[in-house]
C-alpha cells in the first residue's frame, strides 16, 4: 500500500505527515493487500460563516472496488485526520465485507501493510 500525504500551508507539515501516516496505517490495517494506494490532502478552508476550518480528504483506492472518499472539516487538524481516517477504515471494511459476501471470500486479519513514501 502506498500512502501519499499532501499538506498545504501547515507550519509543521513533516510531523503532521508522520501522524497522518500512522493513523491511516492503523485505520486500514485489516484491509491489507486489498488497498493499493491512499491519498490524503490537508488544507485550510473557509466555512459559510467565514471561519477558517482545517480540511482533511482521504481517498482509498482498492482492488476490484470503487474508490472510497472521506472528507472532514474541524477546528483542529489532528481531529480532522482522526475522524477521516476512522471513517475511511470503517467504510473500506464494510465494502470489503460486502464484496466477500458477493464473491464467497473470507477476509483475513493477518495482512501486512507496506508503506512507500
SEVO-692828 format. One record per residue: residue in one letter; x, y, z of N, C-alpha, C in turn. Coordinates in Angstrom, 2 decimals, always signed. Layout:
{aa:a, npx:X, npy:Y, npz:Z, capx:X, capy:Y, capz:Z, cpx:X, cpy:Y, cpz:Z}
...
END
This chain:
{aa:x, npx:+0.86, npy:-1.17, npz:+0.00, capx:+0.00, capy:+0.00, capz:+0.00, cpx:+0.90, cpy:+1.22, cpz:+0.00}
{aa:x, npx:+0.59, npy:+2.14, npz:-0.87, capx:+1.32, capy:+3.39, capz:-0.96, cpx:+0.48, cpy:+4.48, cpz:-0.31}
{aa:x, npx:+1.09, npy:+5.29, npz:+0.56, capx:+0.38, capy:+6.39, capz:+1.21, cpx:+1.02, cpy:+7.70, cpz:+0.77}
{aa:x, npx:+0.21, npy:+8.58, npz:+0.19, capx:+0.66, capy:+9.91, capz:-0.22, cpx:-0.08, cpy:+10.95, cpz:+0.61}
{aa:x, npx:+0.68, npy:+11.83, npz:+1.26, capx:+0.07, capy:+12.86, capz:+2.09, cpx:+0.54, cpy:+14.22, cpz:+1.59}
{aa:x, npx:-0.41, npy:+15.08, npz:+1.27, capx:-0.14, capy:+16.44, capz:+0.83, cpx:-0.67, cpy:+17.39, cpz:+1.91}
{aa:x, npx:+0.19, npy:+18.24, npz:+2.44, capx:-0.27, capy:+19.23, capz:+3.42, cpx:+0.09, cpy:+20.62, cpz:+2.89}
{aa:x, npx:-0.90, npy:+21.48, npz:+2.87, capx:-0.73, capy:+22.83, capz:+2.33, cpx:-0.87, cpy:+23.85, cpz:+3.46}
{aa:x, npx:+0.09, npy:+24.74, npz:+3.56, capx:+0.03, capy:+25.88, capz:+4.48, cpx:+0.10, cpy:+25.51, cpz:+5.95}
{aa:x, npx:+0.60, npy:+24.34, npz:+6.30, capx:+0.77, capy:+23.99, capz:+7.71, cpx:+2.23, cpy:+24.16, cpz:+8.09}
{aa:x, npx:+2.47, npy:+24.73, npz:+9.28, capx:+3.84, capy:+25.04, capz:+9.69, cpx:+4.67, cpy:+23.80, cpz:+9.96}
{aa:x, npx:+4.12, npy:+22.80, npz:+10.61, capx:+4.87, capy:+21.60, capz:+10.97, cpx:+4.38, cpy:+20.43, cpz:+10.12}
{aa:x, npx:+4.51, npy:+20.54, npz:+8.82, capx:+3.93, capy:+19.55, capz:+7.93, cpx:+4.60, cpy:+18.18, cpz:+8.02}
{aa:x, npx:+5.89, npy:+18.12, npz:+8.37, capx:+6.57, capy:+16.82, capz:+8.50, cpx:+5.97, cpy:+16.01, cpz:+9.65}
{aa:x, npx:+5.82, npy:+16.62, npz:+10.81, capx:+5.22, capy:+15.93, capz:+11.96, cpx:+3.77, cpy:+15.57, cpz:+11.68}
{aa:x, npx:+3.08, npy:+16.44, npz:+10.99, capx:+1.69, capy:+16.19, capz:+10.62, cpx:+1.59, cpy:+14.99, cpz:+9.68}
{aa:x, npx:+2.50, npy:+14.90, npz:+8.72, capx:+2.51, capy:+13.78, capz:+7.77, cpx:+2.82, cpy:+12.46, cpz:+8.48}
{aa:x, npx:+3.74, npy:+12.48, npz:+9.43, capx:+4.06, capy:+11.27, capz:+10.19, cpx:+2.84, cpy:+10.82, cpz:+10.99}
{aa:x, npx:+2.18, npy:+11.77, npz:+11.66, capx:+0.98, capy:+11.45, capz:+12.43, cpx:-0.12, cpy:+10.89, cpz:+11.52}
{aa:x, npx:-0.35, npy:+11.55, npz:+10.40, capx:-1.40, capy:+11.12, capz:+9.47, cpx:-1.11, cpy:+9.72, cpz:+8.91}
{aa:x, npx:+0.15, npy:+9.47, npz:+8.57, capx:+0.52, capy:+8.15, capz:+8.07, cpx:+0.28, cpy:+7.06, cpz:+9.09}
{aa:x, npx:+0.61, npy:+7.34, npz:+10.35, capx:+0.38, capy:+6.37, capz:+11.42, cpx:-1.11, cpy:+6.10, cpz:+11.61}
{aa:x, npx:-1.93, npy:+7.14, npz:+11.58, capx:-3.38, capy:+6.98, capz:+11.74, cpx:-3.98, cpy:+6.18, cpz:+10.58}
{aa:x, npx:-3.52, npy:+6.45, npz:+9.36, capx:-4.02, capy:+5.71, capz:+8.20, cpx:-3.62, cpy:+4.25, cpz:+8.25}
{aa:x, npx:-2.36, npy:+3.97, npz:+8.61, capx:-1.92, capy:+2.58, capz:+8.72, cpx:-2.75, cpy:+1.82, cpz:+9.74}
{aa:x, npx:-3.03, npy:+2.45, npz:+10.88, capx:-3.83, capy:+1.81, capz:+11.91, cpx:-5.26, cpy:+1.58, cpz:+11.44}
{aa:x, npx:-5.87, npy:+2.60, npz:+10.83, capx:-7.27, capy:+2.50, capz:+10.41, cpx:-7.47, cpy:+1.49, cpz:+9.29}
{aa:x, npx:-6.45, npy:+1.30, npz:+8.46, capx:-6.59, capy:+0.40, capz:+7.30, cpx:-5.82, cpy:-0.91, cpz:+7.47}
{aa:x, npx:-5.37, npy:-1.20, npz:+8.68, capx:-4.55, capy:-2.39, capz:+8.92, cpx:-5.25, cpy:-3.68, cpz:+8.50}
{aa:x, npx:-6.54, npy:-3.79, npz:+8.71, capx:-7.25, capy:-5.02, capz:+8.38, cpx:-7.57, cpy:-5.14, cpz:+6.90}
{aa:x, npx:-7.42, npy:-4.07, npz:+6.16, capx:-7.69, capy:-4.12, capz:+4.72, cpx:-6.50, cpy:-4.66, cpz:+3.95}
{aa:x, npx:-5.30, npy:-4.45, npz:+4.50, capx:-4.08, capy:-5.02, capz:+3.97, cpx:-3.88, cpy:-4.96, cpz:+2.48}
{aa:x, npx:-3.83, npy:-6.12, npz:+1.85, capx:-3.49, capy:-6.19, capz:+0.44, cpx:-4.64, cpy:-5.83, cpz:-0.49}
{aa:x, npx:-5.80, npy:-5.49, npz:+0.04, capx:-6.92, capy:-5.05, capz:-0.79, cpx:-6.78, cpy:-3.58, cpz:-1.18}
{aa:x, npx:-6.02, npy:-2.83, npz:-0.40, capx:-5.81, capy:-1.40, capz:-0.65, cpx:-4.44, cpy:-1.23, cpz:-1.30}
{aa:x, npx:-4.40, npy:-0.55, npz:-2.44, capx:-3.11, capy:-0.37, capz:-3.10, cpx:-2.58, cpy:+1.06, cpz:-3.00}
{aa:x, npx:-3.47, npy:+2.04, npz:-2.75, capx:-3.00, capy:+3.43, capz:-2.62, cpx:-3.96, cpy:+4.23, cpz:-1.75}
{aa:x, npx:-3.38, npy:+5.10, npz:-0.93, capx:-4.16, capy:+6.02, capz:-0.10, cpx:-3.58, cpy:+7.42, cpz:-0.31}
{aa:x, npx:-4.46, npy:+8.38, npz:-0.57, capx:-4.03, capy:+9.77, capz:-0.73, cpx:-4.77, cpy:+10.61, cpz:+0.30}
{aa:x, npx:-4.03, npy:+11.45, npz:+1.01, capx:-4.63, capy:+12.36, capz:+2.00, cpx:-4.21, cpy:+13.77, cpz:+1.64}
{aa:x, npx:-5.19, npy:+14.67, npz:+1.65, capx:-4.94, capy:+16.08, capz:+1.36, cpx:-5.38, cpy:+16.90, cpz:+2.57}
{aa:x, npx:-4.47, npy:+17.72, npz:+3.08, capx:-4.74, capy:+18.55, capz:+4.26, cpx:-4.58, cpy:+20.02, cpz:+3.87}
{aa:x, npx:-5.60, npy:+20.82, npz:+4.21, capx:-5.54, capy:+22.24, capz:+3.86, cpx:-6.49, cpy:+23.05, cpz:+4.74}
{aa:x, npx:-6.40, npy:+24.36, npz:+4.62, capx:-7.32, capy:+25.26, capz:+5.30, cpx:-8.48, cpy:+25.59, cpz:+4.36}
{aa:x, npx:-9.67, npy:+25.77, npz:+4.92, capx:-10.84, capy:+26.20, capz:+4.14, cpx:-11.63, cpy:+27.21, cpz:+4.96}
{aa:x, npx:-12.40, npy:+28.05, npz:+4.26, capx:-13.33, capy:+28.96, capz:+4.93, cpx:-14.71, cpy:+28.32, cpz:+4.90}
{aa:x, npx:-15.38, npy:+28.30, npz:+6.04, capx:-16.74, capy:+27.76, capz:+6.06, cpx:-17.73, cpy:+28.87, cpz:+5.74}
{aa:x, npx:-18.99, npy:+28.57, npz:+5.82, capx:-20.04, capy:+29.52, capz:+5.42, cpx:-20.11, cpy:+30.75, cpz:+6.32}
{aa:x, npx:-19.67, npy:+30.62, npz:+7.57, capx:-19.69, capy:+31.76, capz:+8.48, cpx:-18.41, cpy:+32.58, cpz:+8.39}
{aa:x, npx:-17.52, npy:+32.22, npz:+7.47, capx:-16.29, capy:+32.96, capz:+7.30, cpx:-15.17, cpy:+32.52, cpz:+8.24}
{aa:x, npx:-15.41, npy:+31.48, npz:+9.03, capx:-14.38, capy:+30.97, capz:+9.93, cpx:-13.48, cpy:+30.00, cpz:+9.17}
{aa:x, npx:-12.23, npy:+29.98, npz:+9.58, capx:-11.28, capy:+29.08, capz:+8.93, cpx:-11.35, cpy:+27.72, cpz:+9.60}
{aa:x, npx:-11.53, npy:+26.69, npz:+8.78, capx:-11.52, capy:+25.33, capz:+9.27, cpx:-10.34, cpy:+24.59, cpz:+8.66}
{aa:x, npx:-10.07, npy:+23.42, npz:+9.16, capx:-8.98, capy:+22.62, capz:+8.64, cpx:-9.56, cpy:+21.36, cpz:+8.03}
{aa:x, npx:-9.23, npy:+21.15, npz:+6.77, capx:-9.89, capy:+20.18, capz:+5.91, cpx:-8.98, cpy:+18.97, cpz:+5.68}
{aa:x, npx:-9.57, npy:+17.79, npz:+5.79, capx:-8.85, capy:+16.55, capz:+5.52, cpx:-9.68, cpy:+15.72, cpz:+4.55}
{aa:x, npx:-9.05, npy:+15.32, npz:+3.46, capx:-9.71, capy:+14.46, capz:+2.47, cpx:-8.87, cpy:+13.21, cpz:+2.28}
{aa:x, npx:-9.52, npy:+12.04, npz:+2.40, capx:-8.83, capy:+10.76, capz:+2.24, cpx:-9.46, cpy:+10.02, cpz:+1.07}
{aa:x, npx:-8.61, npy:+9.54, npz:+0.16, capx:-9.05, capy:+8.70, capz:-0.94, cpx:-8.35, cpy:+7.35, cpz:-0.81}
{aa:x, npx:-9.14, npy:+6.28, npz:-0.80, capx:-8.59, capy:+4.93, capz:-0.68, cpx:-8.90, cpy:+4.19, cpz:-1.97}
{aa:x, npx:-7.86, npy:+3.80, npz:-2.69, capx:-8.02, capy:+3.06, capz:-3.93, cpx:-7.82, cpy:+1.57, cpz:-3.63}
{aa:x, npx:-8.81, npy:+0.77, npz:-4.05, capx:-8.79, capy:-0.66, capz:-3.73, cpx:-8.86, cpy:-1.50, cpz:-4.99}
{aa:x, npx:-8.44, npy:-2.75, npz:-4.86, capx:-8.57, capy:-3.72, capz:-5.95, cpx:-10.03, cpy:-4.09, cpz:-6.13}
{aa:x, npx:-10.48, npy:-4.08, npz:-7.36, capx:-11.83, capy:-4.53, capz:-7.73, cpx:-12.94, cpy:-3.87, cpz:-6.91}
{aa:x, npx:-12.76, npy:-2.61, npz:-6.55, capx:-13.79, capy:-1.88, capz:-5.81, cpx:-13.65, cpy:-0.39, cpz:-6.12}
{aa:x, npx:-14.74, npy:+0.33, npz:-5.96, capx:-14.72, capy:+1.77, capz:-6.20, cpx:-13.86, cpy:+2.47, cpz:-5.15}
{aa:x, npx:-13.33, npy:+3.62, npz:-5.51, capx:-12.52, capy:+4.41, capz:-4.59, cpx:-13.39, cpy:+4.94, cpz:-3.46}
{aa:x, npx:-12.88, npy:+4.85, npz:-2.24, capx:-13.55, capy:+5.40, capz:-1.07, cpx:-13.01, cpy:+6.80, cpz:-0.84}
{aa:x, npx:-13.92, npy:+7.79, npz:-0.72, capx:-13.53, capy:+9.17, capz:-0.47, cpx:-14.23, cpy:+9.65, cpz:+0.80}
{aa:x, npx:-13.43, npy:+10.16, npz:+1.73, capx:-13.95, capy:+10.66, capz:+3.00, cpx:-13.39, cpy:+12.06, cpz:+3.21}
{aa:x, npx:-14.25, npy:+12.98, npz:+3.63, capx:-13.83, capy:+14.36, capz:+3.89, cpx:-14.27, cpy:+14.78, cpz:+5.28}
{aa:x, npx:-13.48, npy:+15.61, npz:+5.93, capx:-13.85, capy:+16.12, capz:+7.24, cpx:-13.25, cpy:+17.51, cpz:+7.43}
{aa:x, npx:-14.00, npy:+18.38, npz:+8.09, capx:-13.54, capy:+19.73, capz:+8.42, cpx:-13.71, cpy:+19.91, cpz:+9.92}
{aa:x, npx:-12.64, npy:+20.31, npz:+10.58, capx:-12.64, capy:+20.54, capz:+12.02, cpx:-11.82, cpy:+21.78, cpz:+12.34}
{aa:x, npx:-11.95, npy:+22.27, npz:+13.56, capx:-11.13, capy:+23.39, capz:+14.01, cpx:-9.69, cpy:+22.94, cpz:+14.25}
{aa:x, npx:-9.51, npy:+21.67, npz:+14.61, capx:-8.20, capy:+21.09, capz:+14.88, cpx:-7.86, cpy:+20.08, cpz:+13.80}
{aa:x, npx:-6.72, npy:+20.22, npz:+13.12, capx:-6.37, capy:+19.34, capz:+12.01, cpx:-6.16, cpy:+17.90, cpz:+12.48}
{aa:x, npx:-5.65, npy:+17.73, npz:+13.69, capx:-5.44, capy:+16.37, capz:+14.20, cpx:-6.78, cpy:+15.65, cpz:+14.40}
{aa:x, npx:-7.77, npy:+16.37, npz:+14.84, capx:-9.12, capy:+15.79, capz:+14.98, cpx:-9.69, cpy:+15.45, cpz:+13.60}
{aa:x, npx:-9.48, npy:+16.31, npz:+12.62, capx:-9.95, capy:+16.04, capz:+11.26, cpx:-9.27, cpy:+14.79, cpz:+10.70}
{aa:x, npx:-7.98, npy:+14.63, npz:+10.94, capx:-7.26, capy:+13.44, capz:+10.49, cpx:-7.82, cpy:+12.19, cpz:+11.16}
{aa:x, npx:-8.00, npy:+12.26, npz:+12.48, capx:-8.53, capy:+11.11, capz:+13.23, cpx:-9.89, cpy:+10.67, cpz:+12.70}
{aa:x, npx:-10.78, npy:+11.63, npz:+12.55, capx:-12.14, capy:+11.31, capz:+12.12, cpx:-12.16, cpy:+10.77, cpz:+10.68}
{aa:x, npx:-11.40, npy:+11.39, npz:+9.79, capx:-11.38, capy:+10.95, capz:+8.39, cpx:-10.75, cpy:+9.56, cpz:+8.27}
{aa:x, npx:-9.66, npy:+9.32, npz:+8.98, capx:-9.01, capy:+8.01, capz:+8.93, cpx:-9.93, cpy:+6.92, cpz:+9.48}
{aa:x, npx:-10.58, npy:+7.20, npz:+10.61, capx:-11.50, capy:+6.21, capz:+11.19, cpx:-12.66, cpy:+5.90, cpz:+10.24}
{aa:x, npx:-13.26, npy:+6.94, npz:+9.69, capx:-14.38, capy:+6.73, capz:+8.76, cpx:-13.93, cpy:+5.98, cpz:+7.51}
{aa:x, npx:-12.75, npy:+6.31, npz:+7.00, capx:-12.23, capy:+5.61, capz:+5.83, cpx:-12.02, cpy:+4.13, cpz:+6.14}
{aa:x, npx:-11.46, npy:+3.83, npz:+7.30, capx:-11.25, capy:+2.44, capz:+7.70, cpx:-12.55, cpy:+1.66, cpz:+7.82}
{aa:x, npx:-13.54, npy:+2.26, npz:+8.45, capx:-14.85, capy:+1.59, capz:+8.59, cpx:-15.51, cpy:+1.38, cpz:+7.23}
{aa:x, npx:-15.43, npy:+2.39, npz:+6.36, capx:-16.05, capy:+2.29, capz:+5.04, cpx:-15.37, cpy:+1.22, cpz:+4.20}
{aa:x, npx:-14.05, npy:+1.15, npz:+4.23, capx:-13.32, capy:+0.13, capz:+3.48, cpx:-13.69, cpy:-1.26, cpz:+3.98}
{aa:x, npx:-13.72, npy:-1.45, npz:+5.28, capx:-14.06, capy:-2.78, capz:+5.82, cpx:-15.49, cpy:-3.17, cpz:+5.47}
{aa:x, npx:-16.41, npy:-2.23, npz:+5.51, capx:-17.79, capy:-2.51, capz:+5.13, cpx:-17.87, cpy:-2.91, cpz:+3.66}
{aa:x, npx:-17.14, npy:-2.20, npz:+2.81, capx:-17.14, capy:-2.51, capz:+1.38, cpx:-16.50, cpy:-3.88, cpz:+1.11}
{aa:x, npx:-15.41, npy:-4.18, npz:+1.81, capx:-14.77, capy:-5.49, capz:+1.64, cpx:-15.65, cpy:-6.62, cpz:+2.15}
{aa:x, npx:-16.38, npy:-6.37, npz:+3.24, capx:-17.30, capy:-7.39, capz:+3.75, cpx:-18.40, cpy:-7.67, cpz:+2.74}
{aa:x, npx:-18.93, npy:-6.63, npz:+2.14, capx:-19.95, capy:-6.82, capz:+1.09, cpx:-19.38, cpy:-7.58, cpz:-0.09}
{aa:x, npx:-18.17, npy:-7.24, npz:-0.46, capx:-17.52, capy:-7.89, capz:-1.59, cpx:-17.26, cpy:-9.37, cpz:-1.30}
{aa:x, npx:-16.88, npy:-9.69, npz:-0.06, capx:-16.61, capy:-11.09, capz:+0.28, cpx:-17.90, cpy:-11.90, cpz:+0.30}
{aa:x, npx:-19.01, npy:-11.30, npz:+0.71, capx:-20.30, capy:-11.99, capz:+0.68, cpx:-20.71, cpy:-12.24, cpz:-0.76}
{aa:x, npx:-20.50, npy:-11.25, npz:-1.60, capx:-20.86, capy:-11.39, capz:-3.01, cpx:-20.02, cpy:-12.44, cpz:-3.73}
{aa:x, npx:-18.75, npy:-12.57, npz:-3.33, capx:-17.85, capy:-13.47, capz:-4.04, cpx:-17.50, cpy:-14.72, cpz:-3.23}
{aa:x, npx:-18.04, npy:-14.87, npz:-2.04, capx:-17.78, capy:-16.05, capz:-1.23, cpx:-16.37, cpy:-16.12, cpz:-0.67}
{aa:x, npx:-15.69, npy:-14.98, npz:-0.52, capx:-14.33, capy:-14.96, capz:+0.00, cpx:-14.35, cpy:-14.54, cpz:+1.46}
{aa:x, npx:-13.38, npy:-15.04, npz:+2.22, capx:-13.24, capy:-14.63, capz:+3.61, cpx:-12.19, cpy:-13.54, cpz:+3.70}
{aa:x, npx:-12.41, npy:-12.61, npz:+4.63, capx:-11.41, capy:-11.59, capz:+4.92, cpx:-10.49, cpy:-12.11, cpz:+6.00}
{aa:x, npx:-9.21, npy:-11.88, npz:+5.86, capx:-8.28, capy:-12.28, capz:+6.91, cpx:-7.77, cpy:-11.03, cpz:+7.60}
{aa:x, npx:-7.39, npy:-11.19, npz:+8.85, capx:-6.85, capy:-10.07, capz:+9.61, cpx:-5.33, cpy:-10.17, cpz:+9.72}
{aa:x, npx:-4.73, npy:-11.10, npz:+9.01, capx:-3.30, capy:-11.31, capz:+9.07, cpx:-2.64, cpy:-10.76, cpz:+7.81}
{aa:x, npx:-2.92, npy:-9.52, npz:+7.48, capx:-2.33, capy:-8.92, capz:+6.29, cpx:-1.22, cpy:-7.97, cpz:+6.69}
{aa:x, npx:-0.28, npy:-7.82, npz:+5.81, capx:+0.85, capy:-6.95, capz:+6.05, cpx:+0.70, cpy:-5.68, cpz:+5.21}
{aa:x, npx:+1.04, npy:-4.55, npz:+5.81, capx:+0.96, capy:-3.28, capz:+5.09, cpx:+2.38, cpy:-2.83, cpz:+4.76}
{aa:x, npx:+2.60, npy:-2.51, npz:+3.50, capx:+3.88, capy:-1.99, capz:+3.05, cpx:+3.68, cpy:-0.52, cpz:+2.71}
{aa:x, npx:+4.51, npy:+0.33, npz:+3.27, capx:+4.39, capy:+1.77, capz:+3.06, cpx:+5.54, cpy:+2.24, cpz:+2.19}
{aa:x, npx:+5.21, npy:+2.98, npz:+1.15, capx:+6.21, capy:+3.61, capz:+0.31, cpx:+5.93, cpy:+5.11, cpz:+0.33}
{aa:x, npx:+6.89, npy:+5.88, npz:+0.83, capx:+6.68, capy:+7.32, capz:+0.86, cpx:+7.72, cpy:+8.04, cpz:+0.06}
END
